[in-house]
Amino acid sequence: MKRSFTLIELLVVIAIIGGLAALFLPNFMAARERARDSQRKADIKSIQKALEMYKTDQLDTSYPATGTLPAAGAQFVNGTTVYMSKFPAPPNNASDADGITTYTYSRQSIRAYTLCACLENKADSEGKDCPLGLCSCGTGYKCYYVNQP
């Protein structure tokens, strides 16, 4: 006598697996958002350190002008001094309609700047409202930024 599963048993197993997947998928997606946001924060801190090294090498101890930071993947150099061998780009999220694709840098004076990144996780505890005119992250999104000094 052959023993096999009935159609009802197979449907019950598929329904259970589908239910478990529905429970765990949102948590998995949120974990990926948090991981990309952690990378953005680490990149901002690395850029901040490179800017501080740049400033100490300048005779007038100034930061680079707005719009003069290198493109993602390029070197951050001044003369023969390399401050970052590869300027970071924000982690890619192909499903992000708001296009979190760049880090924003704005120099307010020769000794003050703001460096900003948009965060995906709207509930991030370090996320703040975006500075006017600096980051445009989309409705409901928060920014992570550092000011110097």
PyMOL commands that set and color helices and strands:
alter all, ss='L'
color gray80, all
select helices_A, chain A and resi 7-57
alter helices_A, ss='H'
color red, helices_A
select strands_A, chain A and resi 76-78+81-84+104-109+112-119+142-148
alter strands_A, ss='S'
color yellow, strands_A
deselect
rebuild
show_as cartoon
